[in-house]
């Protein structure tokens, strides 16, 4: 992660999942209210989606761990340098640990929805643990760094720990659309903020570097964080509106088709009576 690409990778991970959730949960909610016109809310369909989602999560986490370990200046699975008598590339190991827990969460998702050996709520519990571990690692990740570097990472922790708490509540209130949409907005915020950290600390294309000790930069970046969350809420709201409109349109078309079929049947019965 000690470069722009290292922040863009997890940022893309969270953005993809956040945008997917902003479509998935409103669609499931709308389909449950209108089961006649939408089969997406069926138990089998949801289980398949959860399995695919868990597999995708596990694959993304594996890619992240491989990238952290086997980049040219990475540790290559070497934790301790016996020659220099010191730990080797602890930053990379911390990032790998973060990806590891998300990978475990993906595997738990698959096990939970392919067998009946574990309670269904375990998938949310493990995801909550993975998000908490991410925040726990980042909290001790920036000690001794420049002021702006510490600040952008502490702002990230607001979304991380908020997401961990929200997912933990879902263990006891599974399927609550409010909690799911709130978690989705924080996930999108994490993704966009990882990209923002990359632009601030490692400007791509040789751009001008930010003054790490300028207080005005801290004021701006705090305000920028709020803009990121407003953008996240906008994505959730727009996708919710589009999904709801599509389902309602489909429902109206289905009702009109049923009315036409009913009228045609009545006409046939009337013609038979006349004969």
C-alpha positions as protocol buffer text, in pm:
chain_id: "A"
residue {
  index: 1
  type: UNK
  ca { x: 0 y: 0 z: 0 }
}
residue {
  index: 2
  type: UNK
  ca { x: 299 y: 233 z: 16 }
}
residue {
  index: 3
  type: UNK
  ca { x: 207 y: 375 z: -326 }
}
residue {
  index: 4
  type: UNK
  ca { x: -93 y: 496 z: -523 }
}
residue {
  index: 5
  type: UNK
  ca { x: -180 y: 155 z: -670 }
}
residue {
  index: 6
  type: UNK
  ca { x: -171 y: -2 z: -323 }
}
residue {
  index: 7
  type: UNK
  ca { x: -452 y: 230 z: -213 }
}
residue {
  index: 8
  type: UNK
  ca { x: -645 y: 207 z: -541 }
}
residue {
  index: 9
  type: UNK
  ca { x: -671 y: -174 z: -511 }
}
residue {
  index: 10
  type: UNK
  ca { x: -862 y: -188 z: -178 }
}
residue {
  index: 11
  type: UNK
  ca { x: -1048 y: 127 z: -281 }
}
residue {
  index: 12
  type: UNK
  ca { x: -1178 y: -50 z: -591 }
}
residue {
  index: 13
  type: UNK
  ca { x: -1263 y: -355 z: -377 }
}
residue {
  index: 14
  type: UNK
  ca { x: -1487 y: -153 z: -147 }
}
residue {
  index: 15
  type: UNK
  ca { x: -1639 y: 54 z: -427 }
}
residue {
  index: 16
  type: UNK
  ca { x: -1739 y: -256 z: -625 }
}
residue {
  index: 17
  type: UNK
  ca { x: -1899 y: -420 z: -323 }
}
residue {
  index: 18
  type: UNK
  ca { x: -2065 y: -97 z: -208 }
}
residue {
  index: 19
  type: UNK
  ca { x: -2221 y: -25 z: -547 }
}
residue {
  index: 20
  type: UNK
  ca { x: -2332 y: -389 z: -576 }
}
residue {
  index: 21
  type: UNK
  ca { x: -2496 y: -373 z: -232 }
}
residue {
  index: 22
  type: UNK
  ca { x: -2669 y: -45 z: -326 }
}
residue {
  index: 23
  type: UNK
  ca { x: -2846 y: -244 z: -601 }
}
residue {
  index: 24
  type: UNK
  ca { x: -2882 y: -580 z: -429 }
}
residue {
  index: 25
  type: UNK
  ca { x: -3051 y: -475 z: -103 }
}
residue {
  index: 26
  type: UNK
  ca { x: -3308 y: -235 z: -253 }
}
residue {
  index: 27
  type: UNK
  ca { x: -3389 y: -499 z: -516 }
}
residue {
  index: 28
  type: UNK
  ca { x: -3438 y: -768 z: -253 }
}
residue {
  index: 29
  type: UNK
  ca { x: -3651 y: -534 z: -42 }
}
residue {
  index: 30
  type: UNK
  ca { x: -3869 y: -435 z: -338 }
}
residue {
  index: 31
  type: UNK
  ca { x: -3906 y: -795 z: -453 }
}
residue {
  index: 32
  type: UNK
  ca { x: -4017 y: -911 z: -109 }
}
residue {
  index: 33
  type: UNK
  ca { x: -4295 y: -654 z: -122 }
}
residue {
  index: 34
  type: UNK
  ca { x: -4393 y: -760 z: -477 }
}
residue {
  index: 35
  type: UNK
  ca { x: -4329 y: -1133 z: -497 }
}
residue {
  index: 36
  type: UNK
  ca { x: -4571 y: -1180 z: -786 }
}
residue {
  index: 37
  type: UNK
  ca { x: -4356 y: -987 z: -1035 }
}
residue {
  index: 38
  type: UNK
  ca { x: -4008 y: -1060 z: -903 }
}
residue {
  index: 39
  type: UNK
  ca { x: -3843 y: -1393 z: -828 }
}
residue {
  index: 40
  type: UNK
  ca { x: -3518 y: -1237 z: -705 }
}
residue {
  index: 41
  type: UNK
  ca { x: -3634 y: -1249 z: -343 }
}
residue {
  index: 42
  type: UNK
  ca { x: -3664 y: -1628 z: -340 }
}
residue {
  index: 43
  type: UNK
  ca { x: -3457 y: -1817 z: -81 }
}
residue {
  index: 44
  type: UNK
  ca { x: -3267 y: -2019 z: -344 }
}
residue {
  index: 45
  type: UNK
  ca { x: -3185 y: -1711 z: -550 }
}
residue {
  index: 46
  type: UNK
  ca { x: -3056 y: -1522 z: -248 }
}
residue {
  index: 47
  type: UNK
  ca { x: -2841 y: -1814 z: -137 }
}
residue {
  index: 48
  type: UNK
  ca { x: -2678 y: -1833 z: -479 }
}
residue {
  index: 49
  type: UNK
  ca { x: -2603 y: -1463 z: -471 }
}
residue {
  index: 50
  type: UNK
  ca { x: -2451 y: -1491 z: -123 }
}
residue {
  index: 51
  type: UNK
  ca { x: -2230 y: -1779 z: -240 }
}
residue {
  index: 52
  type: UNK
  ca { x: -2112 y: -1584 z: -547 }
}
residue {
  index: 53
  type: UNK
  ca { x: -2052 y: -1279 z: -331 }
}
residue {
  index: 54
  type: UNK
  ca { x: -1849 y: -1480 z: -80 }
}
residue {
  index: 55
  type: UNK
  ca { x: -1639 y: -1638 z: -355 }
}
residue {
  index: 56
  type: UNK
  ca { x: -1573 y: -1295 z: -508 }
}
residue {
  index: 57
  type: UNK
  ca { x: -1471 y: -1160 z: -169 }
}
residue {
  index: 58
  type: UNK
  ca { x: -1231 y: -1451 z: -114 }
}
residue {
  index: 59
  type: UNK
  ca { x: -1075 y: -1409 z: -460 }
}
residue {
  index: 60
  type: UNK
  ca { x: -1029 y: -1033 z: -413 }
}
residue {
  index: 61
  type: UNK
  ca { x: -866 y: -1094 z: -73 }
}
residue {
  index: 62
  type: UNK
  ca { x: -631 y: -1354 z: -222 }
}
residue {
  index: 63
  type: UNK
  ca { x: -529 y: -1110 z: -497 }
}
residue {
  index: 64
  type: UNK
  ca { x: -460 y: -846 z: -230 }
}
residue {
  index: 65
  type: UNK
  ca { x: -243 y: -1081 z: -22 }
}
residue {
  index: 66
  type: UNK
  ca { x: -44 y: -1196 z: -325 }
}
residue {
  index: 67
  type: UNK
  ca { x: 8 y: -835 z: -435 }
}
residue {
  index: 68
  type: UNK
  ca { x: 133 y: -733 z: -89 }
}
residue {
  index: 69
  type: UNK
  ca { x: 366 y: -1029 z: -51 }
}
residue {
  index: 70
  type: UNK
  ca { x: 515 y: -1064 z: -399 }
}
residue {
  index: 71
  type: UNK
  ca { x: 565 y: -711 z: -526 }
}
residue {
  index: 72
  type: UNK
  ca { x: 934 y: -651 z: -611 }
}
residue {
  index: 73
  type: UNK
  ca { x: 1002 y: -481 z: -277 }
}
residue {
  index: 74
  type: UNK
  ca { x: 768 y: -708 z: -77 }
}
residue {
  index: 75
  type: UNK
  ca { x: 851 y: -959 z: 198 }
}
residue {
  index: 76
  type: UNK
  ca { x: 789 y: -1271 z: -19 }
}
residue {
  index: 77
  type: UNK
  ca { x: 642 y: -1452 z: 286 }
}
residue {
  index: 78
  type: UNK
  ca { x: 950 y: -1367 z: 493 }
}
residue {
  index: 79
  type: UNK
  ca { x: 847 y: -1222 z: 829 }
}
residue {
  index: 80
  type: UNK
  ca { x: 1187 y: -1188 z: 999 }
}
residue {
  index: 81
  type: UNK
  ca { x: 1518 y: -1088 z: 846 }
}
residue {
  index: 82
  type: UNK
  ca { x: 1776 y: -1297 z: 1034 }
}
residue {
  index: 83
  type: UNK
  ca { x: 2067 y: -1118 z: 866 }
}
residue {
  index: 84
  type: UNK
  ca { x: 1961 y: -769 z: 979 }
}
residue {
  index: 85
  type: UNK
  ca { x: 1792 y: -911 z: 1291 }
}
residue {
  index: 86
  type: UNK
  ca { x: 1467 y: -720 z: 1246 }
}
residue {
  index: 87
  type: UNK
  ca { x: 1112 y: -769 z: 1124 }
}
residue {
  index: 88
  type: UNK
  ca { x: 1071 y: -767 z: 747 }
}
residue {
  index: 89
  type: UNK
  ca { x: 819 y: -535 z: 572 }
}
residue {
  index: 90
  type: UNK
  ca { x: 570 y: -514 z: 857 }
}
residue {
  index: 91
  type: UNK
  ca { x: 350 y: -271 z: 661 }
}
residue {
  index: 92
  type: UNK
  ca { x: 299 y: -532 z: 391 }
}
residue {
  index: 93
  type: UNK
  ca { x: 228 y: -795 z: 654 }
}
residue {
  index: 94
  type: UNK
  ca { x: -34 y: -571 z: 817 }
}
residue {
  index: 95
  type: UNK
  ca { x: -208 y: -521 z: 484 }
}
residue {
  index: 96
  type: UNK
  ca { x: -191 y: -895 z: 414 }
}
residue {
  index: 97
  type: UNK
  ca { x: -352 y: -960 z: 753 }
}
residue {
  index: 98
  type: UNK
  ca { x: -634 y: -723 z: 666 }
}
residue {
  index: 99
  type: UNK
  ca { x: -695 y: -908 z: 338 }
}
residue {
  index: 100
  type: UNK
  ca { x: -672 y: -1241 z: 521 }
}
residue {
  index: 101
  type: UNK
  ca { x: -971 y: -1164 z: 741 }
}
residue {
  index: 102
  type: UNK
  ca { x: -1179 y: -1054 z: 443 }
}
residue {
  index: 103
  type: UNK
  ca { x: -1082 y: -1381 z: 275 }
}
residue {
  index: 104
  type: UNK
  ca { x: -1197 y: -1574 z: 582 }
}
residue {
  index: 105
  type: UNK
  ca { x: -1523 y: -1381 z: 569 }
}
residue {
  index: 106
  type: UNK
  ca { x: -1571 y: -1488 z: 208 }
}
residue {
  index: 107
  type: UNK
  ca { x: -1508 y: -1854 z: 292 }
}
residue {
  index: 108
  type: UNK
  ca { x: -1754 y: -1832 z: 584 }
}
residue {
  index: 109
  type: UNK
  ca { x: -2015 y: -1688 z: 346 }
}
residue {
  index: 110
  type: UNK
  ca { x: -1975 y: -1990 z: 119 }
}
residue {
  index: 111
  type: UNK
  ca { x: -1993 y: -2240 z: 407 }
}
residue {
  index: 112
  type: UNK
  ca { x: -2294 y: -2066 z: 564 }
}
residue {
  index: 113
  type: UNK
  ca { x: -2503 y: -2074 z: 247 }
}
residue {
  index: 114
  type: UNK
  ca { x: -2401 y: -2415 z: 112 }
}
residue {
  index: 115
  type: UNK
  ca { x: -2444 y: -2615 z: 434 }
}
residue {
  index: 116
  type: UNK
  ca { x: -2659 y: -2609 z: 745 }
}
residue {
  index: 117
  type: UNK
  ca { x: -2366 y: -2680 z: 974 }
}
residue {
  index: 118
  type: UNK
  ca { x: -2342 y: -2322 z: 1108 }
}
residue {
  index: 119
  type: UNK
  ca { x: -2598 y: -2055 z: 1198 }
}
residue {
  index: 120
  type: UNK
  ca { x: -2682 y: -1814 z: 917 }
}
residue {
  index: 121
  type: UNK
  ca { x: -2583 y: -1509 z: 1126 }
}
residue {
  index: 122
  type: UNK
  ca { x: -2219 y: -1628 z: 1135 }
}
residue {
  index: 123
  type: UNK
  ca { x: -2157 y: -1466 z: 795 }
}
residue {
  index: 124
  type: UNK
  ca { x: -2245 y: -1121 z: 932 }
}
residue {
  index: 125
  type: UNK
  ca { x: -2045 y: -1184 z: 1249 }
}
residue {
  index: 126
  type: UNK
  ca { x: -1733 y: -1274 z: 1051 }
}
residue {
  index: 127
  type: UNK
  ca { x: -1772 y: -975 z: 821 }
}
residue {
  index: 128
  type: UNK
  ca { x: -1804 y: -750 z: 1126 }
}
residue {
  index: 129
  type: UNK
  ca { x: -1485 y: -902 z: 1269 }
}
residue {
  index: 130
  type: UNK
  ca { x: -1302 y: -851 z: 937 }
}
residue {
  index: 131
  type: UNK
  ca { x: -1401 y: -483 z: 921 }
}
residue {
  index: 132
  type: UNK
  ca { x: -1306 y: -434 z: 1287 }
}
residue {
  index: 133
  type: UNK
  ca { x: -964 y: -595 z: 1229 }
}
residue {
  index: 134
  type: UNK
  ca { x: -910 y: -355 z: 937 }
}
residue {
  index: 135
  type: UNK
  ca { x: -975 y: -57 z: 1165 }
}
residue {
  index: 136
  type: UNK
  ca { x: -770 y: -206 z: 1449 }
}
residue {
  index: 137
  type: UNK
  ca { x: -468 y: -250 z: 1221 }
}
residue {
  index: 138
  type: UNK
  ca { x: -498 y: 97 z: 1070 }
}
residue {
  index: 139
  type: UNK
  ca { x: -524 y: 258 z: 1414 }
}
residue {
  index: 140
  type: UNK
  ca { x: -170 y: 139 z: 1494 }
}
residue {
  index: 141
  type: UNK
  ca { x: -58 y: 183 z: 1135 }
}
residue {
  index: 142
  type: UNK
  ca { x: 23 y: 554 z: 1129 }
}
residue {
  index: 143
  type: UNK
  ca { x: 201 y: 625 z: 1459 }
}
residue {
  index: 144
  type: UNK
  ca { x: 494 y: 861 z: 1411 }
}
residue {
  index: 145
  type: UNK
  ca { x: 388 y: 978 z: 1065 }
}
residue {
  index: 146
  type: UNK
  ca { x: 327 y: 1332 z: 940 }
}
residue {
  index: 147
  type: UNK
  ca { x: 17 y: 1518 z: 1059 }
}
residue {
  index: 148
  type: UNK
  ca { x: -184 y: 1499 z: 736 }
}
residue {
  index: 149
  type: UNK
  ca { x: -94 y: 1133 z: 683 }
}
residue {
  index: 150
  type: UNK
  ca { x: -230 y: 1048 z: 1029 }
}
residue {
  index: 151
  type: UNK
  ca { x: -541 y: 1259 z: 976 }
}
residue {
  index: 152
  type: UNK
  ca { x: -653 y: 1099 z: 648 }
}
residue {
  index: 153
  type: UNK
  ca { x: -618 y: 754 z: 802 }
}
residue {
  index: 154
  type: UNK
  ca { x: -806 y: 851 z: 1118 }
}
residue {
  index: 155
  type: UNK
  ca { x: -1091 y: 980 z: 903 }
}
residue {
  index: 156
  type: UNK
  ca { x: -1097 y: 641 z: 734 }
}
residue {
  index: 157
  type: UNK
  ca { x: -1143 y: 478 z: 1075 }
}
residue {
  index: 158
  type: UNK
  ca { x: -1476 y: 662 z: 1119 }
}
residue {
  index: 159
  type: UNK
  ca { x: -1619 y: 469 z: 823 }
}
residue {
  index: 160
  type: UNK
  ca { x: -1445 y: 145 z: 920 }
}
residue {
  index: 161
  type: UNK
  ca { x: -1559 y: 125 z: 1283 }
}
residue {
  index: 162
  type: UNK
  ca { x: -1901 y: 259 z: 1188 }
}
residue {
  index: 163
  type: UNK
  ca { x: -1933 y: -20 z: 934 }
}
residue {
  index: 164
  type: UNK
  ca { x: -1816 y: -282 z: 1185 }
}
residue {
  index: 165
  type: UNK
  ca { x: -2078 y: -170 z: 1438 }
}
residue {
  index: 166
  type: UNK
  ca { x: -2352 y: -164 z: 1175 }
}
residue {
  index: 167
  type: UNK
  ca { x: -2271 y: -516 z: 1053 }
}
residue {
  index: 168
  type: UNK
  ca { x: -2262 y: -640 z: 1413 }
}
residue {
  index: 169
  type: UNK
  ca { x: -2617 y: -507 z: 1461 }
}
residue {
  index: 170
  type: UNK
  ca { x: -2718 y: -701 z: 1151 }
}
residue {
  index: 171
  type: UNK
  ca { x: -2629 y: -1022 z: 1335 }
}
residue {
  index: 172
  type: UNK
  ca { x: -2940 y: -961 z: 1550 }
}
residue {
  index: 173
  type: UNK
  ca { x: -3148 y: -767 z: 1294 }
}
residue {
  index: 174
  type: UNK
  ca { x: -3077 y: -951 z: 971 }
}
residue {
  index: 175
  type: UNK
  ca { x: -3253 y: -815 z: 665 }
}
residue {
  index: 176
  type: UNK
  ca { x: -3310 y: -468 z: 813 }
}
residue {
  index: 177
  type: UNK
  ca { x: -3302 y: -244 z: 504 }
}
residue {
  index: 178
  type: UNK
  ca { x: -3196 y: 65 z: 704 }
}
residue {
  index: 179
  type: UNK
  ca { x: -2889 y: -105 z: 849 }
}
residue {
  index: 180
  type: UNK
  ca { x: -2803 y: -256 z: 509 }
}
residue {
  index: 181
  type: UNK
  ca { x: -2823 y: 79 z: 331 }
}
residue {
  index: 182
  type: UNK
  ca { x: -2621 y: 250 z: 605 }
}
residue {
  index: 183
  type: UNK
  ca { x: -2354 y: -20 z: 580 }
}
residue {
  index: 184
  type: UNK
  ca { x: -2356 y: 22 z: 201 }
}
residue {
  index: 185
  type: UNK
  ca { x: -2299 y: 396 z: 223 }
}
residue {
  index: 186
  type: UNK
  ca { x: -2003 y: 345 z: 459 }
}
residue {
  index: 187
  type: UNK
  ca { x: -1856 y: 81 z: 229 }
}
residue {
  index: 188
  type: UNK
  ca { x: -1869 y: 320 z: -69 }
}
residue {
  index: 189
  type: UNK
  ca { x: -1718 y: 590 z: 153 }
}
residue {
  index: 190
  type: UNK
  ca { x: -1429 y: 358 z: 240 }
}
residue {
  index: 191
  type: UNK
  ca { x: -1366 y: 285 z: -126 }
}
residue {
  index: 192
  type: UNK
  ca { x: -1365 y: 645 z: -243 }
}
residue {
  index: 193
  type: UNK
  ca { x: -1158 y: 753 z: 58 }
}
residue {
  index: 194
  type: UNK
  ca { x: -888 y: 494 z: -14 }
}
residue {
  index: 195
  type: UNK
  ca { x: -856 y: 652 z: -358 }
}
residue {
  index: 196
  type: UNK
  ca { x: -843 y: 997 z: -198 }
}
residue {
  index: 197
  type: UNK
  ca { x: -563 y: 886 z: 38 }
}
residue {
  index: 198
  type: UNK
  ca { x: -371 y: 763 z: -265 }
}
residue {
  index: 199
  type: UNK
  ca { x: -405 y: 1102 z: -435 }
}
residue {
  index: 200
  type: UNK
  ca { x: -301 y: 1287 z: -117 }
}
residue {
  index: 201
  type: UNK
  ca { x: 0 y: 1077 z: -13 }
}
residue {
  index: 202
  type: UNK
  ca { x: 118 y: 942 z: -350 }
}
residue {
  index: 203
  type: UNK
  ca { x: 4 y: 1180 z: -628 }
}
residue {
  index: 204
  type: UNK
  ca { x: -1 y: 981 z: -956 }
}
residue {
  index: 205
  type: UNK
  ca { x: 178 y: 1107 z: -1264 }
}
residue {
  index: 206
  type: UNK
  ca { x: 432 y: 1307 z: -1067 }
}
residue {
  index: 207
  type: UNK
  ca { x: 175 y: 1558 z: -943 }
}
residue {
  index: 208
  type: UNK
  ca { x: 258 y: 1816 z: -674 }
}
residue {
  index: 209
  type: UNK
  ca { x: 286 y: 1669 z: -325 }
}
residue {
  index: 210
  type: UNK
  ca { x: 63 y: 1790 z: -44 }
}
residue {
  index: 211
  type: UNK
  ca { x: 224 y: 1976 z: 247 }
}
residue {
  index: 212
  type: UNK
  ca { x: 189 y: 1721 z: 526 }
}
residue {
  index: 213
  type: UNK
  ca { x: 221 y: 1983 z: 802 }
}
residue {
  index: 214
  type: UNK
  ca { x: -10 y: 2252 z: 661 }
}
residue {
  index: 215
  type: UNK
  ca { x: -314 y: 2298 z: 888 }
}
residue {
  index: 216
  type: UNK
  ca { x: -527 y: 2434 z: 604 }
}
residue {
  index: 217
  type: UNK
  ca { x: -479 y: 2105 z: 421 }
}
residue {
  index: 218
  type: UNK
  ca { x: -625 y: 1928 z: 726 }
}
residue {
  index: 219
  type: UNK
  ca { x: -927 y: 2158 z: 722 }
}
residue {
  index: 220
  type: UNK
  ca { x: -983 y: 2097 z: 351 }
}
residue {
  index: 221
  type: UNK
  ca { x: -939 y: 1720 z: 371 }
}
residue {
  index: 222
  type: UNK
  ca { x: -1193 y: 1703 z: 657 }
}
residue {
  index: 223
  type: UNK
  ca { x: -1443 y: 1894 z: 446 }
}
residue {
  index: 224
  type: UNK
  ca { x: -1355 y: 1672 z: 149 }
}
residue {
  index: 225
  type: UNK
  ca { x: -1437 y: 1366 z: 361 }
}
residue {
  index: 226
  type: UNK
  ca { x: -1789 y: 1500 z: 414 }
}
residue {
  index: 227
  type: UNK
  ca { x: -1822 y: 1551 z: 37 }
}
residue {
  index: 228
  type: UNK
  ca { x: -1720 y: 1190 z: -17 }
}
residue {
  index: 229
  type: UNK
  ca { x: -1995 y: 1073 z: 217 }
}
residue {
  index: 230
  type: UNK
  ca { x: -2250 y: 1297 z: 46 }
}
residue {
  index: 231
  type: UNK
  ca { x: -2145 y: 1136 z: -284 }
}
residue {
  index: 232
  type: UNK
  ca { x: -2185 y: 792 z: -124 }
}
residue {
  index: 233
  type: UNK
  ca { x: -2535 y: 874 z: -1 }
}
residue {
  index: 234
  type: UNK
  ca { x: -2623 y: 1005 z: -347 }
}
residue {
  index: 235
  type: UNK
  ca { x: -2519 y: 676 z: -510 }
}
residue {
  index: 236
  type: UNK
  ca { x: -2728 y: 477 z: -261 }
}
residue {
  index: 237
  type: UNK
  ca { x: -3030 y: 705 z: -308 }
}
residue {
  index: 238
  type: UNK
  ca { x: -3012 y: 702 z: -689 }
}
residue {
  index: 239
  type: UNK
  ca { x: -2974 y: 324 z: -710 }
}
residue {
  index: 240
  type: UNK
  ca { x: -3256 y: 275 z: -459 }
}
residue {
  index: 241
  type: UNK
  ca { x: -3481 y: 500 z: -666 }
}
residue {
  index: 242
  type: UNK
  ca { x: -3394 y: 329 z: -995 }
}
residue {
  index: 243
  type: UNK
  ca { x: -3445 y: -21 z: -855 }
}
residue {
  index: 244
  type: UNK
  ca { x: -3777 y: 72 z: -694 }
}
residue {
  index: 245
  type: UNK
  ca { x: -3899 y: 236 z: -1017 }
}
residue {
  index: 246
  type: UNK
  ca { x: -3805 y: -69 z: -1226 }
}
residue {
  index: 247
  type: UNK
  ca { x: -3984 y: -311 z: -992 }
}
residue {
  index: 248
  type: UNK
  ca { x: -4295 y: -93 z: -972 }
}
residue {
  index: 249
  type: UNK
  ca { x: -4301 y: -54 z: -1351 }
}
residue {
  index: 250
  type: UNK
  ca { x: -4275 y: -429 z: -1391 }
}
residue {
  index: 251
  type: UNK
  ca { x: -4556 y: -474 z: -1137 }
}
residue {
  index: 252
  type: UNK
  ca { x: -4784 y: -233 z: -1326 }
}
residue {
  index: 253
  type: UNK
  ca { x: -4710 y: -406 z: -1656 }
}
residue {
  index: 254
  type: UNK
  ca { x: -4789 y: -740 z: -1492 }
}
residue {
  index: 255
  type: UNK
  ca { x: -5118 y: -608 z: -1355 }
}
residue {
  index: 256
  type: UNK
  ca { x: -5218 y: -463 z: -1693 }
}
residue {
  index: 257
  type: UNK
  ca { x: -5135 y: -796 z: -1860 }
}
residue {
  index: 258
  type: UNK
  ca { x: -5349 y: -981 z: -1604 }
}
residue {
  index: 259
  type: UNK
  ca { x: -5638 y: -740 z: -1671 }
}
residue {
  index: 260
  type: UNK
  ca { x: -5613 y: -794 z: -2046 }
}
residue {
  index: 261
  type: UNK
  ca { x: -5613 y: -1171 z: -2000 }
}
residue {
  index: 262
  type: UNK
  ca { x: -5912 y: -1146 z: -1768 }
}
residue {
  index: 263
  type: UNK
  ca { x: -6103 y: -932 z: -2016 }
}
residue {
  index: 264
  type: UNK
  ca { x: -6026 y: -1169 z: -2304 }
}
residue {
  index: 265
  type: UNK
  ca { x: -6154 y: -1461 z: -2096 }
}
residue {
  index: 266
  type: UNK
  ca { x: -6475 y: -1272 z: -2016 }
}
residue {
  index: 267
  type: UNK
  ca { x: -6528 y: -1200 z: -2385 }
}
residue {
  index: 268
  type: UNK
  ca { x: -6479 y: -1566 z: -2471 }
}
residue {
  index: 269
  type: UNK
  ca { x: -6732 y: -1667 z: -2204 }
}
residue {
  index: 270
  type: UNK
  ca { x: -6983 y: -1410 z: -2333 }
}
residue {
  index: 271
  type: UNK
  ca { x: -6944 y: -1534 z: -2691 }
}
residue {
  index: 272
  type: UNK
  ca { x: -6998 y: -1891 z: -2574 }
}
residue {
  index: 273
  type: UNK
  ca { x: -7317 y: -1789 z: -2391 }
}
residue {
  index: 274
  type: UNK
  ca { x: -7447 y: -1616 z: -2705 }
}
residue {
  index: 275
  type: UNK
  ca { x: -7387 y: -1929 z: -2911 }
}
